[in-house]
Amino acid sequence: MIACRICGSHIAEAAYEASAPALTTTMAFVDIPTLAFVCDECGHAQSGDLPDIATFYDTSYQISMESEDHDQIFSVDANNQPIYRTDHQAAVSLHLLDLSQGAAILDYGAAKSTTLRKMYNARPDLRPHVFDVSADYRPAWQGWVAAEDQASYTVPAEWAGRFQAIMSHFVIEHVSEPVAFLKVLHDLLAPEGRLLLSMPDVVANPGDMAVADHLNHFSIPSLRRAFSLAGFTVDMIDREIFPGAFFVVAKHADDSVPVIEDRAEIATATEKAREICAFWKQAAIRLDEAAKEFAGRRAAIYGSGFYGSWICSRIESDVDLGVFLDQNPNLQGTKHFGKPVIAPANLAEDIDVVFVGLNPLKARAAIAQQPSLHRPELNLVWIDG
């Protein structure tokens, strides 16, 4: 029995469990089982704890450090050209925060802070600040963030109440105490300050439920509960601006904020979370069967992100895995788990089967845009059947 990270209610058993090792967002394996729990009281879902979480984020979790221009593809435009995540985040953040002239803004859990840097390039009147729990990203901050406006490990006491705006992109899903995390941000905001948070939407991207270092899988009711407990008034919860993610805008509140509950909404959220857990159980069975069916055959995996990496861990001992296919030009020409990453158009004729390692809600539409994968003799394996 464990406690919900949002409301503290007891959760009797895991809704999903897979044996060790578990896979992280950095495509590293950790020697723990993959666990997912669902809270019937507030609609929150959560994963099991990471061992030595502080050390993991200080020394092991190095996001987008491969090169200066490394970025993740957010989507593909009408001309089949990639749109990068930080470009979209920067544009959305400027729009939603509606920053005043000269506003002091903090990127909390900044990593390289590419999003804030792009915002600063568009709005050089802003005063950027950055904070992260690792010092590894400091070289990326030099030259555009003043030294006194940088912090690692500990937030300076003099930053309390300083900021007209704080943003934290794809951070809160990693923290073991999300309400305490929000209370820290509350104390850093000026009285009329605004907070912008983004985090994965597990309903739109079910792979998130199986990511070992994503400790929290929020629903709309569990987000409302968390922000209320931390002293925020929520202005907006949006799941359309950035498909696959929630964007939340909240305001600093001086008084306590009542928790508004909708039991029907909570029941819907918990039911959906359990459905996703059931999907992962079936996906593992389906993939294991496909690995045996195509044992010894020449294979490729489409996608070198989480889904593709998870597929690799389950099939590589059975099939003759040759390459990963990926649309991201920053990944093409690199290696992933020792295999070359190439453009889909360069798929060799001797490949017999392609395992599709993409979000199953988007996979078929993405594959439809790849002529090289439409050979009649080529087998495609989908994790959703």
DRENDO-1510 file (C-alpha; in Angstrom, 1 decimal, always signed):
<recs>
REC; n; res; u; v; w
REC; 1; MET; +0.0; +0.0; +0.0 .
REC; 2; ILE; +1.4; +3.4; -0.9 .
REC; 3; ALA; +0.1; +7.0; -0.6 .
REC; 4; CYS; -1.1; +9.2; -3.4 .
REC; 5; ARG; +1.4; +12.0; -4.1 .
REC; 6; ILE; -1.4; +14.5; -4.5 .
REC; 7; CYS; -4.1; +13.9; -1.9 .
REC; 8; GLY; -2.3; +11.4; +0.4 .
REC; 9; SER; -5.0; +8.7; +0.0 .
REC; 10; HIS; -3.9; +5.1; +0.3 .
REC; 11; ILE; -3.6; +3.0; -2.9 .
REC; 12; ALA; -3.8; -0.7; -2.2 .
REC; 13; GLU; -2.1; -2.2; -5.3 .
REC; 14; ALA; -0.4; -1.4; -8.6 .
REC; 15; ALA; -2.6; -1.2; -11.7 .
REC; 16; TYR; +0.3; -2.2; -13.8 .
REC; 17; GLU; +3.6; -4.0; -13.1 .
REC; 18; ALA; +6.4; -5.2; -15.3 .
REC; 19; SER; +9.6; -6.8; -14.1 .
REC; 20; ALA; +13.0; -5.0; -14.1 .
REC; 21; PRO; +14.6; -3.2; -15.7 .
REC; 22; ALA; +12.6; -0.1; -16.2 .
REC; 23; LEU; +13.2; +2.5; -19.0 .
REC; 24; THR; +13.7; +6.2; -18.4 .
REC; 25; THR; +13.2; +9.2; -20.7 .
REC; 26; THR; +16.9; +9.3; -21.4 .
REC; 27; MET; +16.6; +5.8; -22.8 .
REC; 28; ALA; +18.6; +4.3; -19.9 .
REC; 29; PHE; +17.6; +1.2; -18.0 .
REC; 30; VAL; +17.3; +1.2; -14.2 .
REC; 31; ASP; +17.2; -2.0; -12.1 .
REC; 32; ILE; +13.7; -1.5; -10.8 .
REC; 33; PRO; +10.3; -2.9; -11.8 .
REC; 34; THR; +7.9; -0.6; -13.8 .
REC; 35; LEU; +4.9; +0.2; -11.5 .
REC; 36; ALA; +1.8; +2.3; -12.0 .
REC; 37; PHE; -0.7; +3.2; -9.3 .
REC; 38; VAL; -4.1; +4.9; -9.7 .
REC; 39; CYS; -5.8; +7.0; -7.0 .
REC; 40; ASP; -9.6; +6.7; -6.9 .
REC; 41; GLU; -9.8; +9.7; -4.6 .
REC; 42; CYS; -8.3; +12.4; -6.8 .
REC; 43; GLY; -7.8; +10.8; -10.2 .
REC; 44; HIS; -4.0; +10.9; -10.1 .
REC; 45; ALA; -1.7; +8.1; -11.4 .
REC; 46; GLN; +1.8; +7.7; -10.4 .
REC; 47; SER; +4.9; +5.4; -10.8 .
REC; 48; GLY; +7.1; +3.8; -8.2 .
REC; 49; ASP; +9.9; +5.7; -6.6 .
REC; 50; LEU; +13.3; +6.0; -8.2 .
REC; 51; PRO; +16.3; +5.0; -6.1 .
REC; 52; ASP; +18.5; +7.9; -5.1 .
REC; 53; ILE; +16.5; +10.4; -7.1 .
REC; 54; ALA; +18.6; +13.4; -6.3 .
REC; 55; THR; +21.8; +11.8; -7.7 .
REC; 56; PHE; +19.9; +10.6; -10.8 .
REC; 57; TYR; +18.9; +14.1; -11.8 .
REC; 58; ASP; +22.2; +15.6; -10.8 .
REC; 59; THR; +24.5; +13.3; -12.7 .
REC; 60; SER; +22.6; +10.9; -14.9 .
REC; 61; TYR; +19.7; +12.9; -16.3 .
REC; 62; GLN; +21.2; +15.0; -19.1 .
REC; 63; ILE; +18.5; +16.1; -21.5 .
REC; 64; SER; +19.4; +17.3; -25.0 .
REC; 65; MET; +23.1; +17.5; -24.2 .
REC; 66; GLU; +24.2; +15.7; -27.3 .
REC; 67; SER; +24.9; +18.9; -29.3 .
REC; 68; GLU; +24.3; +22.6; -29.2 .
REC; 69; ASP; +21.3; +22.3; -31.6 .
REC; 70; HIS; +19.8; +19.0; -30.3 .
REC; 71; ASP; +16.1; +19.2; -29.9 .
REC; 72; GLN; +13.0; +17.0; -30.0 .
REC; 73; ILE; +10.5; +16.9; -32.8 .
REC; 74; PHE; +7.1; +18.2; -31.6 .
REC; 75; SER; +5.2; +17.5; -34.8 .
REC; 76; VAL; +5.5; +17.5; -38.6 .
REC; 77; ASP; +4.0; +20.3; -40.7 .
REC; 78; ALA; +1.9; +20.1; -43.9 .
REC; 79; ASN; +5.1; +19.8; -45.9 .
REC; 80; ASN; +6.4; +16.9; -43.8 .
REC; 81; GLN; +9.0; +19.2; -42.2 .
REC; 82; PRO; +9.7; +18.8; -38.5 .
REC; 83; ILE; +8.6; +21.4; -35.9 .
REC; 84; TYR; +10.8; +21.4; -32.9 .
REC; 85; ARG; +9.5; +21.3; -29.4 .
REC; 86; THR; +11.3; +24.3; -27.9 .
REC; 87; ASP; +10.3; +26.6; -30.8 .
REC; 88; HIS; +6.6; +25.8; -30.1 .
REC; 89; GLN; +7.1; +26.0; -26.3 .
REC; 90; ALA; +8.7; +29.5; -26.7 .
REC; 91; ALA; +5.8; +30.8; -28.8 .
REC; 92; VAL; +3.2; +29.4; -26.6 .
REC; 93; SER; +4.9; +30.6; -23.4 .
REC; 94; LEU; +5.1; +34.2; -24.7 .
REC; 95; HIS; +1.5; +34.1; -25.6 .
REC; 96; LEU; +0.1; +32.6; -22.4 .
REC; 97; LEU; +2.2; +34.5; -19.9 .
REC; 98; ASP; +1.6; +37.9; -21.6 .
REC; 99; LEU; +4.7; +39.3; -20.0 .
REC; 100; SER; +5.0; +43.0; -19.1 .
REC; 101; GLN; +8.0; +45.1; -20.2 .
REC; 102; GLY; +11.1; +44.2; -18.3 .
REC; 103; ALA; +9.5; +41.3; -16.4 .
REC; 104; ALA; +11.7; +39.0; -14.3 .
REC; 105; ILE; +11.0; +35.4; -15.4 .
REC; 106; LEU; +12.4; +32.2; -14.0 .
REC; 107; ASP; +12.8; +28.9; -15.9 .
REC; 108; TYR; +12.6; +26.4; -13.0 .
REC; 109; GLY; +14.1; +23.0; -13.9 .
REC; 110; ALA; +15.7; +24.8; -16.8 .
REC; 111; ALA; +18.1; +22.2; -18.2 .
REC; 112; LYS; +19.7; +24.1; -21.2 .
REC; 113; SER; +16.8; +26.6; -21.0 .
REC; 114; THR; +16.5; +26.6; -24.8 .
REC; 115; THR; +12.9; +27.7; -24.5 .
REC; 116; LEU; +13.6; +30.7; -22.4 .
REC; 117; ARG; +16.6; +31.7; -24.6 .
REC; 118; LYS; +14.3; +31.7; -27.6 .
REC; 119; MET; +11.8; +33.9; -25.7 .
REC; 120; TYR; +14.6; +36.2; -24.6 .
REC; 121; ASN; +15.8; +36.5; -28.3 .
REC; 122; ALA; +12.2; +37.6; -29.2 .
REC; 123; ARG; +11.9; +39.8; -26.1 .
REC; 124; PRO; +15.3; +41.1; -25.0 .
REC; 125; ASP; +13.6; +43.4; -22.5 .
REC; 126; LEU; +13.0; +40.4; -20.2 .
REC; 127; ARG; +15.2; +39.6; -17.3 .
REC; 128; PRO; +15.8; +35.8; -17.5 .
REC; 129; HIS; +16.6; +33.6; -14.5 .
REC; 130; VAL; +17.4; +29.9; -14.5 .
REC; 131; PHE; +17.5; +27.2; -11.9 .
REC; 132; ASP; +18.2; +23.5; -12.1 .
REC; 133; VAL; +19.1; +20.6; -9.7 .
REC; 134; SER; +22.2; +19.9; -11.7 .
REC; 135; ALA; +25.2; +22.1; -12.6 .
REC; 136; ASP; +25.8; +20.3; -15.9 .
REC; 137; TYR; +23.8; +22.9; -17.9 .
REC; 138; ARG; +25.7; +26.0; -16.7 .
REC; 139; PRO; +27.7; +26.3; -19.9 .
REC; 140; ALA; +24.5; +26.7; -21.9 .
REC; 141; TRP; +23.4; +29.6; -19.7 .
REC; 142; GLN; +26.6; +31.7; -20.1 .
REC; 143; GLY; +26.5; +34.8; -22.2 .
REC; 144; TRP; +22.8; +35.6; -22.0 .
REC; 145; VAL; +21.8; +35.0; -18.3 .
REC; 146; ALA; +23.6; +37.2; -15.7 .
REC; 147; ALA; +25.7; +35.2; -13.3 .
REC; 148; GLU; +23.6; +36.4; -10.3 .
REC; 149; ASP; +20.5; +35.2; -12.1 .
REC; 150; GLN; +21.7; +31.6; -12.3 .
REC; 151; ALA; +21.3; +29.0; -9.6 .
REC; 152; SER; +22.0; +25.2; -9.2 .
REC; 153; TYR; +20.8; +22.8; -6.5 .
REC; 154; THR; +19.4; +25.5; -4.1 .
REC; 155; VAL; +17.2; +28.5; -4.9 .
REC; 156; PRO; +18.7; +31.7; -3.5 .
REC; 157; ALA; +16.7; +33.1; -0.5 .
REC; 158; GLU; +16.7; +36.6; -2.1 .
REC; 159; TRP; +14.6; +35.2; -5.0 .
REC; 160; ALA; +11.5; +34.9; -2.8 .
REC; 161; GLY; +8.6; +37.0; -4.3 .
REC; 162; ARG; +10.8; +38.3; -7.1 .
REC; 163; PHE; +9.2; +36.9; -10.3 .
REC; 164; GLN; +6.4; +38.3; -12.4 .
REC; 165; ALA; +6.4; +34.9; -14.2 .
REC; 166; ILE; +7.7; +31.4; -13.7 .
REC; 167; MET; +7.6; +28.6; -16.2 .
REC; 168; SER; +8.5; +25.0; -15.7 .
REC; 169; HIS; +8.3; +22.8; -18.8 .
REC; 170; PHE; +8.1; +19.0; -18.4 .
REC; 171; VAL; +9.5; +19.0; -14.9 .
REC; 172; ILE; +6.7; +18.3; -12.4 .
REC; 173; GLU; +6.1; +14.8; -13.7 .
REC; 174; HIS; +9.6; +13.9; -12.4 .
REC; 175; VAL; +9.3; +15.1; -8.8 .
REC; 176; SER; +8.4; +12.9; -5.9 .
REC; 177; GLU; +6.4; +15.6; -4.0 .
REC; 178; PRO; +4.5; +17.6; -6.6 .
REC; 179; VAL; +2.5; +19.7; -4.1 .
REC; 180; ALA; +5.6; +20.8; -2.2 .
REC; 181; PHE; +7.2; +21.6; -5.6 .
REC; 182; LEU; +4.3; +23.9; -6.5 .
REC; 183; LYS; +4.5; +25.6; -3.0 .
REC; 184; VAL; +8.2; +26.4; -3.7 .
REC; 185; LEU; +7.1; +28.1; -7.0 .
REC; 186; HIS; +4.3; +29.9; -5.2 .
REC; 187; ASP; +6.8; +31.5; -2.8 .
REC; 188; LEU; +9.0; +32.7; -5.6 .
REC; 189; LEU; +6.2; +34.5; -7.4 .
REC; 190; ALA; +5.3; +38.1; -6.9 .
REC; 191; PRO; +1.8; +38.7; -5.5 .
REC; 192; GLU; +0.3; +39.0; -9.0 .
REC; 193; GLY; +2.7; +36.6; -10.6 .
REC; 194; ARG; +1.7; +34.0; -13.1 .
REC; 195; LEU; +2.9; +30.4; -13.3 .
REC; 196; LEU; +3.0; +28.3; -16.5 .
REC; 197; LEU; +3.6; +24.6; -16.2 .
REC; 198; SER; +3.6; +21.9; -18.9 .
REC; 199; MET; +3.6; +18.1; -18.3 .
REC; 200; PRO; +2.7; +15.0; -20.3 .
REC; 201; ASP; -1.0; +14.1; -20.9 .
REC; 202; VAL; -1.0; +10.3; -20.4 .
REC; 203; VAL; -4.3; +10.0; -22.1 .
REC; 204; ALA; -2.9; +11.6; -25.3 .
REC; 205; ASN; +0.4; +9.7; -25.0 .
REC; 206; PRO; -0.1; +6.4; -23.2 .
REC; 207; GLY; +3.6; +5.6; -23.3 .
REC; 208; ASP; +4.0; +8.1; -20.4 .
REC; 209; MET; +2.5; +5.5; -18.0 .
REC; 210; ALA; +5.5; +3.2; -18.5 .
REC; 211; VAL; +8.3; +5.8; -18.1 .
REC; 212; ALA; +10.3; +5.1; -15.0 .
REC; 213; ASP; +11.3; +8.6; -14.2 .
REC; 214; HIS; +7.9; +10.1; -14.8 .
REC; 215; LEU; +6.6; +9.7; -11.2 .
REC; 216; ASN; +3.4; +11.6; -11.9 .
REC; 217; HIS; +0.7; +11.1; -14.5 .
REC; 218; PHE; -1.7; +13.9; -14.1 .
REC; 219; SER; -5.4; +14.2; -14.9 .
REC; 220; ILE; -7.4; +17.4; -15.0 .
REC; 221; PRO; -8.9; +16.7; -11.5 .
REC; 222; SER; -5.6; +15.8; -9.9 .
REC; 223; LEU; -4.0; +19.0; -11.4 .
REC; 224; ARG; -6.8; +21.1; -9.9 .
REC; 225; ARG; -6.3; +19.4; -6.5 .
REC; 226; ALA; -2.5; +19.9; -6.6 .
REC; 227; PHE; -2.6; +23.6; -7.6 .
REC; 228; SER; -5.3; +24.4; -5.0 .
REC; 229; LEU; -3.3; +22.7; -2.2 .
REC; 230; ALA; -0.3; +24.8; -3.2 .
REC; 231; GLY; -2.2; +28.1; -3.1 .
REC; 232; PHE; -2.9; +28.8; -6.7 .
REC; 233; THR; -5.9; +29.9; -8.6 .
REC; 234; VAL; -6.0; +28.0; -11.9 .
REC; 235; ASP; -6.8; +30.2; -14.9 .
REC; 236; MET; -6.4; +27.5; -17.6 .
REC; 237; ILE; -5.8; +23.8; -18.2 .
REC; 238; ASP; -5.2; +23.2; -21.9 .
REC; 239; ARG; -4.5; +19.9; -23.7 .
REC; 240; GLU; -4.8; +21.2; -27.3 .
REC; 241; ILE; -2.1; +23.9; -27.6 .
REC; 242; PHE; +0.6; +21.2; -27.3 .
REC; 243; PRO; -0.9; +17.8; -28.3 .
REC; 244; GLY; +0.3; +15.2; -25.9 .
REC; 245; ALA; +0.7; +17.6; -23.0 .
REC; 246; PHE; -1.2; +19.7; -20.5 .
REC; 247; PHE; -0.3; +23.4; -20.3 .
REC; 248; VAL; -1.5; +25.0; -17.1 .
REC; 249; VAL; -1.6; +28.8; -16.3 .
REC; 250; ALA; -2.2; +29.7; -12.6 .
REC; 251; LYS; -2.0; +32.8; -10.4 .
REC; 252; HIS; -0.5; +33.4; -7.1 .
REC; 253; ALA; -3.3; +33.5; -4.5 .
REC; 254; ASP; -2.8; +35.1; -1.0 .
REC; 255; ASP; -5.6; +33.2; +0.6 .
REC; 256; SER; -6.3; +29.5; +0.8 .
REC; 257; VAL; -7.9; +28.1; -2.4 .
REC; 258; PRO; -10.8; +25.6; -1.9 .
REC; 259; VAL; -10.5; +22.3; -3.6 .
REC; 260; ILE; -13.3; +21.8; -6.1 .
REC; 261; GLU; -14.2; +18.2; -6.7 .
REC; 262; ASP; -16.2; +16.6; -9.5 .
REC; 263; ARG; -16.7; +12.9; -8.5 .
REC; 264; ALA; -17.8; +12.0; -12.0 .
REC; 265; GLU; -14.7; +13.7; -13.6 .
REC; 266; ILE; -12.5; +11.8; -11.1 .
REC; 267; ALA; -14.2; +8.5; -11.9 .
REC; 268; THR; -13.6; +9.1; -15.6 .
REC; 269; ALA; -10.0; +9.9; -15.0 .
REC; 270; THR; -9.3; +6.8; -13.0 .
REC; 271; GLU; -11.1; +4.6; -15.5 .
REC; 272; LYS; -9.0; +6.0; -18.3 .
REC; 273; ALA; -5.8; +5.5; -16.3 .
REC; 274; ARG; -6.7; +1.9; -15.7 .
REC; 275; GLU; -7.4; +1.4; -19.4 .
REC; 276; ILE; -3.9; +2.6; -20.2 .
REC; 277; CYS; -2.4; +0.2; -17.7 .
REC; 278; ALA; -4.3; -2.6; -19.4 .
REC; 279; PHE; -3.1; -1.5; -22.8 .
REC; 280; TRP; +0.6; -1.9; -21.6 .
REC; 281; LYS; -0.1; -5.4; -20.3 .
REC; 282; GLN; -1.5; -6.4; -23.7 .
REC; 283; ALA; +1.2; -4.5; -25.6 .
REC; 284; ALA; +3.9; -6.6; -23.9 .
REC; 285; ILE; +2.2; -9.8; -24.8 .
REC; 286; ARG; +1.6; -8.8; -28.4 .
REC; 287; LEU; +5.2; -7.7; -28.9 .
REC; 288; ASP; +6.6; -10.9; -27.3 .
REC; 289; GLU; +4.5; -12.9; -29.7 .
REC; 290; ALA; +5.7; -10.8; -32.7 .
REC; 291; ALA; +9.3; -11.3; -31.7 .
REC; 292; LYS; +8.9; -15.0; -31.8 .
REC; 293; GLU; +7.0; -14.9; -35.1 .
REC; 294; PHE; +9.8; -12.9; -36.8 .
REC; 295; ALA; +12.7; -14.6; -35.0 .
REC; 296; GLY; +15.9; -14.4; -37.0 .
REC; 297; ARG; +14.4; -12.0; -39.6 .
REC; 298; ARG; +16.0; -8.7; -40.7 .
REC; 299; ALA; +14.2; -6.0; -38.7 .
REC; 300; ALA; +14.1; -2.3; -38.1 .
REC; 301; ILE; +12.4; -0.1; -35.5 .
REC; 302; TYR; +10.6; +3.1; -36.5 .
REC; 303; GLY; +11.3; +5.6; -33.8 .
REC; 304; SER; +14.3; +6.0; -31.5 .
REC; 305; GLY; +12.4; +7.5; -28.6 .
REC; 306; PHE; +10.7; +5.8; -25.7 .
REC; 307; TYR; +8.4; +3.5; -27.6 .
REC; 308; GLY; +11.2; +2.4; -30.0 .
REC; 309; SER; +13.6; +1.8; -27.1 .
REC; 310; TRP; +11.0; -0.2; -25.2 .
REC; 311; ILE; +10.4; -2.4; -28.3 .
REC; 312; CYS; +14.2; -2.9; -28.7 .
REC; 313; SER; +14.5; -4.2; -25.1 .
REC; 314; ARG; +11.9; -6.8; -25.9 .
REC; 315; ILE; +12.8; -8.0; -29.4 .
REC; 316; GLU; +16.6; -7.7; -29.8 .
REC; 317; SER; +17.3; -11.1; -28.5 .
REC; 318; ASP; +15.0; -12.7; -31.1 .
REC; 319; VAL; +15.1; -10.7; -34.3 .
REC; 320; ASP; +18.1; -9.5; -36.4 .
REC; 321; LEU; +17.7; -5.8; -35.6 .
REC; 322; GLY; +19.6; -3.7; -38.2 .
REC; 323; VAL; +18.6; -0.1; -37.8 .
REC; 324; PHE; +16.3; +2.5; -36.2 .
REC; 325; LEU; +14.3; +4.8; -38.4 .
REC; 326; ASP; +13.7; +8.4; -37.3 .
REC; 327; GLN; +12.5; +11.6; -38.9 .
REC; 328; ASN; +14.6; +13.8; -36.7 .
REC; 329; PRO; +17.7; +14.9; -38.7 .
REC; 330; ASN; +19.6; +15.6; -35.5 .
REC; 331; LEU; +19.4; +11.9; -34.7 .
REC; 332; GLN; +20.1; +10.5; -38.2 .
REC; 333; GLY; +23.7; +9.4; -38.5 .
REC; 334; THR; +24.0; +8.6; -34.8 .
REC; 335; LYS; +23.6; +5.3; -33.1 .
REC; 336; HIS; +21.0; +4.1; -30.6 .
REC; 337; PHE; +21.7; +1.0; -28.6 .
REC; 338; GLY; +24.6; +0.4; -31.0 .
REC; 339; LYS; +22.4; +0.4; -34.1 .
REC; 340; PRO; +22.5; +3.1; -36.8 .
REC; 341; VAL; +19.7; +5.7; -36.9 .
REC; 342; ILE; +18.7; +6.5; -40.5 .
REC; 343; ALA; +16.0; +8.4; -42.4 .
REC; 344; PRO; +12.9; +6.2; -43.2 .
REC; 345; ALA; +13.5; +6.9; -46.9 .
REC; 346; ASN; +16.8; +5.0; -46.7 .
REC; 347; LEU; +15.4; +1.8; -45.4 .
REC; 348; ALA; +17.2; -1.1; -47.1 .
REC; 349; GLU; +15.3; -3.6; -49.3 .
REC; 350; ASP; +16.5; -6.6; -47.2 .
REC; 351; ILE; +14.5; -5.5; -44.1 .
REC; 352; ASP; +11.6; -8.0; -43.6 .
REC; 353; VAL; +9.8; -6.3; -40.7 .
REC; 354; VAL; +9.4; -2.9; -39.1 .
REC; 355; PHE; +8.3; -2.6; -35.5 .
REC; 356; VAL; +6.5; +0.7; -35.2 .
REC; 357; GLY; +7.8; +2.5; -32.0 .
REC; 358; LEU; +5.5; +5.6; -32.0 .
REC; 359; ASN; +2.6; +6.8; -29.9 .
REC; 360; PRO; -0.2; +4.4; -31.0 .
REC; 361; LEU; -2.7; +7.2; -31.3 .
REC; 362; LYS; -0.5; +8.8; -34.0 .
REC; 363; ALA; +1.4; +5.9; -35.4 .
REC; 364; ARG; -0.7; +5.0; -38.4 .
REC; 365; ALA; -1.0; +8.5; -39.7 .
REC; 366; ALA; +2.8; +8.9; -39.4 .
REC; 367; ILE; +3.6; +5.7; -41.2 .
REC; 368; ALA; +1.1; +6.6; -44.0 .
REC; 369; GLN; +3.4; +9.5; -44.9 .
REC; 370; GLN; +6.4; +7.2; -45.5 .
REC; 371; PRO; +6.4; +5.7; -49.0 .
REC; 372; SER; +9.4; +3.5; -48.2 .
REC; 373; LEU; +7.3; +1.5; -45.7 .
REC; 374; HIS; +4.5; +0.6; -48.2 .
REC; 375; ARG; +6.3; -2.3; -49.9 .
REC; 376; PRO; +3.8; -5.2; -50.1 .
REC; 377; GLU; +6.3; -7.7; -48.7 .
REC; 378; LEU; +7.3; -5.5; -45.7 .
REC; 379; ASN; +5.6; -6.6; -42.4 .
REC; 380; LEU; +4.6; -3.8; -40.0 .
REC; 381; VAL; +4.2; -4.6; -36.3 .
REC; 382; TRP; +2.0; -2.3; -34.2 .
REC; 383; ILE; +2.0; -2.4; -30.4 .
REC; 384; ASP; -1.7; -1.8; -30.3 .
REC; 385; GLY; -2.6; -4.7; -32.6 .
</recs>
